[in-house]
């Protein structure tokens, strides 16, 4: 799998988790939804920088 395809799959997984949690738990809670979404993006970003980035 090429590097770009792996990155696209990583981003699709992140978006799927964000949307899934929004629909399942935070439908009518806009501030909580925003905080959780920012947290998910930060966790995915940290995971990418620690484990998946190539030097």
N, C-alpha and C positions, 0 to 999 in steps of 0.2 A: 504494500500500500504506500502510495507516495505521501510526502509530508503534507501537501495541501489537502488531500482527501482525509487524512487523519485529523487535521485541524478542523475541517468542515464537520466531521462526525462529532468531534469534541464540542463544538459550538451548538450543533443540533441537540446533543444530549443536554447541554446546559439550558437551552431554551425550552426543551420538553419538560425538564424538572421545574423550571420557573412557572410555566403555564399550568402544569399539573397541580402544583401546590396552590397557585392562585385560585384555580377553579374549585379545588377540593376543600380548602380551608379558609381562604381569605377573600371570599367573594364581596362582602359588604364592609370590609375593614381596610380602607385605603392606606392609612399610615402604617399599620402593621404589615400590609402587603409590600409597601415600599421598603421597609426595614428588612424584611425577609429576603426580598429580591436583591437588595444591595449585599446582604450577607452571603447569599448563594453565589453571586458574581465574584465577590472577594475570595471565597473558598475555591472556586474554580480557577481564578487567576493565580492564587498562591500555589495550588496543585500544579498548574501548568509551569510556573516559574521554577518550582523545586524539582519536579520529576520529568517533565516532558520537553523542556527547552534544550536544544542542542547547542553546545559551545561553538 
